């Protein structure tokens, strides 16, 4: 049986009830929501509406209709950036961003959109003061990851949100690594756009995600097509949320996500946060005492359940492969689709091993992983 410690890529296992909820949908009522008036279609639509309300409640969003379902965070970020920015706009972002932010911004250069990248510290922490200093008279948006997918470093969203509010600049948060791992109050933090995945910390299925758009934000759809509304018009409707969910949505996946969200609400996000932090503290303390291990990022108090490390003298991909092949432990080695983050923390030339915990992991599993790192390091 594999010890799964790659939860930053996708959580595993999923809640058993989630699969049952999806199965019930597919077996008994999975019509196309919003496309027909028969019982199966209407029931699917009602379940989707419930999941939308569950997601809105989870992020303390008062109007669930402002929450758009997507297939992943990447789609959400592309919708936010491409649907918002135009010629002459300037964006402030950070060196800790995933390529799902940096690559769209690079593409938008050709559309006349400029950006400034604020460099984080060696631990991956970005200064709110540095972000404020990078703001210019044409800055329209600040785009920041809630927590790094490389080091787990949690960024000062409170301070950044306050700066954006004072300067009347829109605030986009990539919550790929923070959603489900810490409480996110979109309104209190002053978040204008919140992109999140369903399949990571929210424990939902692959192929699910979402984008919250504050009522003050005007957005252009990324996809054009069938919405189940205004079918006689060739113009794409701009009403939320249907106008931004063109085509048939992943109804079973979204319904499964709704189940996982309700389960997490009952358990409490704070409970998950404390548990995962203690697990990663336990692991970091064990490998941190090994004289051949380089450990990156902040102390557990400043990050999510991620440990980023290297065994000196070994390629990170080799370490990940040995953990998998010899010890049945799943981690990820490499650059994690965030090259600039590795440049920031000093692993540009090497990449790193990323171990990431979830709520179903145990101290025994982390002890086994640390023992495996010890054995691999001693044999290097």
Secondary structure, DSSP 8 states (H G I E B T S, - for coil): --EE-BTTTS-SS--HHHHHHHHHHHHHT---TTT--SHHHHHHHHHHHHHHHHHHHHTT-S-GGGEEEESSHHHHHHHHHHTT--TT-EEEEETT--HHHHHHHHHHGGGT-EEEEE---TTS---HHHHHHH--TTEEEEEEESB-TTT-BB--HHHHHHHHHHHT-EEEEE-TTTBTTB---TTTTT-SEEEEESSSTT---TT-EEEEE-TT-----S--S--SS-TT-SS----TTGGGS-S---HHHHHHHHHHHHHHHHH-HHHHHHHHHHHHHHHHHHHHT-TTEEEES--GGGB-SEEEEEETTS-HHHHHHHHHHHH-EE-EEE-TT-HHHHHHHT-TTT-EEEEE--TT--HHHHHHHHHHHHHHHHT-
